């Protein structure tokens, strides 16, 4: 995730620098090379964005597995599966971005990225709400088993606030 986010920043910076150098005449290239360089940089940007969103989804799935399959987590999420997941995210991000940029038609890339963003938002929302519901259920079960039942509102409220902040930050940062 950190590498993906850094690549988003670096590729945007590279594109901006490339455009500024061209505009001010400090870099002179044939139009065909400029288009090729622009396609390469756009593919890098698109790939970085898709991989970053994908890794946020993968982290949500990993947390879900951690909570709902705690006793089997280490047999489910092995080092080989983690490496395969990371490699798959990078490969799928790179290939899909290259295809999107190569066969770019009007707003196709933008619509695909928005659709993918919304898919990741819904995936994370469903997973985190399900985890929150389980935590709330466990908190209620624990408090009902204690001799003088204690209120579980504080922990439930804290979990709800954490969930809201997590999804809110995701939406605010990636929405624009």
VOBA-1610 file (N, C-alpha, C; in pm, whole numbers, padded with zeros to 5 digits, always signed):
BEGIN
Unk+00084-00119+00000Unk+00000+00000+00000Unk+00088+00124+00000Unk+00191+00124+00080Unk+00280+00240+00085Unk+00350+00262-00049Unk+00394+00154-00112Unk+00460+00165-00243Unk+00360+00219-00345Unk+00238+00169-00343Unk+00136+00217-00437Unk+00110+00365-00418Unk+00093+00407-00294Unk+00067+00548-00267Unk+00185+00636-00307Unk+00306+00587-00283Unk+00422+00665-00322Unk+00431+00674-00475Unk+00399+00565-00545Unk+00401+00568-00691Unk+00297+00664-00748Unk+00181+00676-00682Unk+00081+00773-00726Unk+00142+00913-00722Unk+00206+00945-00611Unk+00266+01078-00595Unk+00381+01100-00692Unk+00469+01003-00703Unk+00586+01017-00791Unk+00543+01027-00937Unk+00446+00945-00979Unk+00404+00950-01119Unk+00332+01080-01151Unk+00254+01133-01057Unk+00192+01264-01079Unk+00297+01374-01086Unk+00397+01366-01001Unk+00506+01463-01003Unk+00584+01453-01134Unk+00610+01331-01180Unk+00683+01312-01305Unk+00604+01370-01423Unk+00474+01349-01425Unk+00392+01403-01533Unk+00392+01555-01531Unk+00379+01612-01413Unk+00379+01758-01400Unk+00514+01816-01445Unk+00622+01754-01403Unk+00756+01799-01442Unk+00775+01786-01592Unk+00733+01676-01648Unk+00742+01651-01792Unk+00666+01758-01871Unk+00544+01789-01827Unk+00463+01889-01896Unk+00523+02029-01882Unk+00573+02062-01764Unk+00635+02194-01745Unk+00759+02211-01831Unk+00841+02107-01838Unk+00962+02114-01922Unk+00926+02131-02069Unk+00822+02063-02112Unk+00777+02076-02251Unk+00721+02216-02279Unk+00638+02265-02187Unk+00575+02396-02205Unk+00677+02510-02212Unk+00782+02499-02132Unk+00883+02606-02127Unk+00997+02587-02226Unk+00986+02485-02310Unk+01086+02462-02414Unk+01218+02407-02365Unk+01223+02361-02242Unk+01347+02304-02188Unk+01366+02159-02231Unk+01259+02100-02282Unk+01263+01962-02329Unk+01195+01962-02466Unk+01269+01922-02566Unk+01215+01920-02702Unk+01211+01776-02750Unk+01089+01733-02789Unk+01070+01596-02835Unk+00970+01595-02949Unk+00977+01492-03028Unk+00878+01474-03135Unk+00743+01446-03072Unk+00635+01492-03137Unk+00500+01469-03083Unk+00469+01322-03057Unk+00518+01233-03141Unk+00490+01091-03121Unk+00556+01040-02993Unk+00675+01088-02963Unk+00745+01048-02840Unk+00674+01107-02719Unk+00625+01231-02732Unk+00551+01295-02623Unk+00426+01215-02592Unk+00353+01172-02694Unk+00232+01091-02673Unk+00267+00957-02608Unk+00377+00897-02652Unk+00419+00770-02593Unk+00456+00788-02445Unk+00533+00892-02415Unk+00571+00919-02276Unk+00447+00948-02190Unk+00353+01023-02247Unk+00230+01054-02175Unk+00152+00927-02145Unk+00146+00835-02241Unk+00077+00707-02220Unk+00145+00625-02112Unk+00278+00624-02112Unk+00353+00549-02009Unk+00326+00607-01871Unk+00333+00739-01859Unk+00309+00803-01729Unk+00164+00784-01685Unk+00070+00797-01779Unk-00072+00774-01745Unk-00096+00631-01700Unk-00029+00536-01764Unk-00041+00395-01722Unk+00014+00377-01581Unk+00126+00441-01552Unk+00185+00432-01417Unk+00091+00493-01314Unk+00033+00608-01344Unk-00060+00673-01252Unk-00183+00584-01229Unk-00242+00538-01337Unk-00362+00454-01328Unk-00333+00324-01252Unk-00220+00263-01284Unk-00181+00139-01216Unk-00160+00162-01066Unk-00098+00272-01032Unk-00073+00303-00891Unk-00203+00327-00816Unk-00296+00399-00878Unk-00425+00425-00815Unk-00502+00294-00796Unk-00508+00213-00899Unk-00581+00086-00891Unk-00517-00006-00787Unk-00385-00013-00784Unk-00320-00100-00685Unk-00341-00047-00543Unk-00339+00084-00525Unk-00361+00141-00393Unk-00502+00109-00344Unk-00601+00129-00429Unk-00738+00094-00391Unk-00752-00056-00365Unk-00685-00136-00447Unk-00691-00282-00429Unk-00630-00324-00297Unk-00517-00263-00261Unk-00453-00300-00135Unk-00539-00259-00015Unk-00613-00147-00025Unk-00706-00112+00082Unk-00814-00219+00096Unk-00863-00270-00016Unk-00960-00379-00014Unk-00901-00507+00043Unk-00778-00538+00004Unk-00710-00659+00054Unk-00689-00649+00205Unk-00654-00532+00255Unk-00637-00513+00399Unk-00770-00535+00471Unk-00880-00486+00414Unk-01012-00507+00474Unk-01046-00657+00478Unk-01018-00726+00369Unk-01044-00871+00365Unk-00956-00944+00466Unk-00830-00904+00479Unk-00740-00965+00576Unk-00791-00944+00718Unk-00836-00825+00748Unk-00892-00798+00883Unk-01017-00882+00906Unk-01098-00895+00802Unk-01219-00976+00813Unk-01184-01121+00845Unk-01087-01175+00773Unk-01042-01313+00798Unk-00985-01325+00938Unk-00910-01224+00981Unk-00852-01224+01116Unk-00960-01234+01223Unk-01069-01163+01203Unk-01175-01161+01305Unk-01266-01284+01296Unk-01309-01320+01178Unk-01407-01427+01165Unk-01346-01567+01159Unk-01219-01576+01127Unk-01151-01707+01121Unk-01022-01701+01201Unk-01031-01646+01321Unk-00912-01621+01404Unk-00830-01748+01429Unk-00895-01857+01457Unk-00822-01979+01489Unk-00756-02042+01367Unk-00809-02015+01249Unk-00753-02073+01126Unk-00675-01971+01044Unk-00660-01849+01096Unk-00600-01740+01019Unk-00464-01779+00960Unk-00377-01836+01042Unk-00241-01867+00995Unk-00239-01980+00892Unk-00339-02064+00891Unk-00345-02165+00786Unk-00411-02110+00659Unk-00496-02008+00676Unk-00559-01945+00559Unk-00463-01846+00494Unk-00404-01759+00574Unk-00317-01654+00520Unk-00171-01693+00544Unk-00120-01773+00453Unk+00019-01814+00460Unk+00107-01710+00391Unk+00236-01721+00408Unk+00329-01629+00343Unk+00316-01640+00191Unk+00300-01763+00141Unk+00286-01783-00002Unk+00159-01715-00056Unk+00049-01724+00018Unk-00075-01659-00025Unk-00062-01506-00019Unk+00007-01457+00082Unk+00026-01312+00093Unk+00109-01262-00025Unk+00217-01332-00058Unk+00301-01292-00171Unk+00222-01304-00302Unk+00147-01412-00317Unk+00065-01431-00438Unk-00041-01321-00450Unk-00100-01283-00339Unk-00200-01175-00340Unk-00136-01044-00382Unk-00022-01011-00325Unk+00047-00886-00362Unk+00086-00887-00509Unk+00141-00998-00555Unk+00182-01008-00696Unk+00061-00998-00788Unk-00050-01061-00748Unk-00172-01056-00829Unk-00227-00914-00838Unk-00225-00843-00726Unk-00273-00704-00728Unk-00188-00620-00822Unk-00055-00633-00811Unk+00032-00554-00898Unk+00014-00592-01045Unk+00006-00721-01072Unk-00010-00766-01211Unk-00144-00721-01269Unk-00252-00742-01195Unk-00385-00702-01243Unk-00393-00550-01260Unk-00334-00476-01168Unk-00335-00329-01178Unk-00260-00282-01300Unk-00144-00340-01323Unk-00061-00299-01436Unk-00126-00336-01569Unk-00173-00459-01580Unk-00235-00504-01706Unk-00362-00426-01735Unk-00450-00412-01635Unk-00576-00340-01658Unk-00550-00194-01692Unk-00453-00133-01628Unk-00421+00007-01657Unk-00362+00022-01796Unk-00275-00068-01834Unk-00217-00062-01968Unk-00325-00078-02074Unk-00419-00169-02051Unk-00529-00189-02146Unk-00618-00064-02150Unk-00651-00010-02033Unk-00736+00109-02029Unk-00672+00228-02100Unk-00543+00250-02078Unk-00475+00365-02139Unk-00454+00341-02289Unk-00420+00218-02326Unk-00397+00187-02468Unk-00524+00203-02549Unk-00636+00155-02496Unk-00762+00160-02569Unk-00852+00272-02515Unk-00789+00379-02474Unk-00859+00493-02415Unk-00962+00550-02513Unk-01086+00560-02469Unk-01193+00622-02547Unk-01267+00718-02455Unk-01266+00842-02486Unk-01334+00949-02413Unk-01316+00935-02262Unk-01423+00903-02191Unk-01417+00898-02045Unk-01413+00755-01990Unk-01373+00660-02072Unk-01374+00520-02030Unk-01287+00497-01907Unk-01166+00551-01908Unk-01074+00530-01796Unk-01133+00588-01668Unk-01184+00709-01678Unk-01242+00775-01561Unk-01361+00696-01507Unk-01448+00649-01595Unk-01564+00571-01551Unk-01522+00439-01487Unk-01422+00374-01542Unk-01372+00249-01483Unk-01312+00273-01345Unk-01235+00381-01331Unk-01175+00412-01200Unk-01282+00448-01097Unk-01383+00524-01139Unk-01492+00559-01047Unk-01568+00433-01007Unk-01596+00346-01104Unk-01664+00220-01074Unk-01584+00133-00979Unk-01453+00127-01002Unk-01367+00047-00914Unk-01362+00107-00774Unk-01354+00240-00766Unk-01357+00309-00637Unk-01486+00276-00562Unk-01600+00284-00630Unk-01728+00256-00565Unk-01736+00109-00522Unk-01684+00019-00605Unk-01681-00123-00567Unk-01600-00143-00440Unk-01481-00081-00433Unk-01397-00094-00313Unk-01464-00031-00192Unk-01533+00081-00212Unk-01604+00147-00102Unk-01713+00055-00047Unk-01790-00006-00136Unk-01898-00096-00092Unk-01839-00220-00025Unk-01733-00277-00084Unk-01669-00394-00023Unk-01622-00364+00118Unk-01552-00253+00134Unk-01501-00217+00267Unk-01615-00186+00363Unk-01717-00118+00314Unk-01832-00085+00398Unk-01899-00212+00449Unk-01923-00307+00361Unk-01988-00433+00401Unk-01901-00510+00500Unk-01772-00523+00470Unk-01683-00600+00559Unk-01670-00535+00697Unk-01647-00403+00699Unk-01627-00335+00828Unk-01757-00329+00909Unk-01871-00314+00843Unk-01998-00316+00917Unk-02023-00454+00975Unk-01991-00559+00899Unk-02007-00696+00950Unk-01915-00719+01069Unk-01791-00669+01061Unk-01698-00683+01174Unk-01748-00605+01295Unk-01800-00485+01271Unk-01855-00403+01378Unk-01973-00473+01444Unk-02060-00534+01364Unk-02176-00605+01418Unk-02132-00723+01505Unk-02029-00795+01460Unk-01979-00906+01541Unk-01920-00856+01672Unk-01842-00750+01666Unk-01782-00694+01788Unk-01891-00648+01885Unk-01993-00586+01831Unk-02104-00539+01915Unk-02177-00657+01978Unk-02197-00763+01899Unk-02263-00884+01951Unk-02180-00946+02063Unk-02048-00955+02043Unk-01960-01012+02146Unk-01963-00926+02271Unk-01960-00795+02255Unk-01963-00704+02369Unk-02094-00721+02446Unk-02204-00735+02375Unk-02335-00756+02438Unk-02337-00890+02512Unk-02282-00995+02451Unk-02278-01127+02515Unk-02195-01124+02642Unk-02082-01057+02637Unk-01993-01049+02754Unk-02061-00971+02866Unk-02122-00860+02833Unk-02184-00778+02937Unk-02306-00847+02998Unk-02376-00929+02921Unk-02493-00998+02976Unk-02453-01115+03066Unk-02329-01165+03055Unk-02283-01276+03137Unk-02225-01230+03270Unk-02195-01103+03282Unk-02140-01053+03407Unk-02252-01041+03510Unk-02213-01055+03638Unk-02313-01054+03746Unk-02398-00927+03743Unk-02341-00812+03775Unk-02423-00694+03749Unk-02397-00652+03604Unk-02496-00667+03517Unk-02473-00634+03376Unk-02424-00490+03361Unk-02317-00476+03283Unk-02261-00343+03259Unk-02305-00295+03122Unk-02310-00169+03110Unk-02350-00112+02981Unk-02237-00131+02881Unk-02273-00166+02760Unk-02173-00186+02655Unk-02175-00073+02555Unk-02240+00035+02590Unk-02257+00146+02498Unk-02125+00215+02467Unk-02036+00229+02564Unk-01909+00299+02542Unk-01822+00231+02438Unk-01804+00100+02448Unk-01723+00026+02351Unk-01788+00023+02215Unk-01919+00011+02214Unk-01992+00009+02088Unk-01983+00144+02018Unk-01992+00249+02094Unk-01983+00383+02038Unk-01841+00408+01984Unk-01741+00362+02059Unk-01602+00380+02015Unk-01578+00305+01883Unk-01630+00183+01872Unk-01614+00105+01749Unk-01687+00173+01633Unk-01804+00227+01659Unk-01880+00295+01554Unk-01806+00420+01507Unk-01749+00494+01601Unk-01673+00615+01565Unk-01549+00577+01483Unk-01480+00471+01524Unk-01362+00425+01451Unk-01400+00384+01309Unk-01508+00310+01295Unk-01555+00267+01163Unk-01591+00387+01077Unk-01660+00484+01135Unk-01700+00604+01062Unk-01578+00683+01017Unk-01480+00697+01104Unk-01358+00769+01069Unk-01284+00697+00957Unk-01270+00566+00969Unk-01199+00488+00868Unk-01262+00502+00731Unk-01391+00480+00722Unk-01459+00488+00593Unk-01473+00633+00546Unk-01489+00725+00640Unk-01497+00866+00604Unk-01367+00917+00544Unk-01255+00882+00605Unk-01125+00923+00552Unk-01102+00861+00415Unk-01138+00735+00400Unk-01125+00670+00269Unk-01204+00747+00164Unk-01329+00777+00194Unk-01414+00845+00097Unk-01366+00987+00069Unk-01329+01060+00172Unk-01283+01198+00154Unk-01152+01204+00074Unk-01061+01112+00103Unk-00932+01114+00034Unk-00942+01065-00111Unk-01022+00963-00133Unk-01027+00904-00267Unk-01142+00957-00351Unk-01245+01011-00289Unk-01361+01060-00362Unk-01330+01164-00469Unk-01251+01265-00435Unk-01221+01367-00538Unk-01149+01310-00657
//
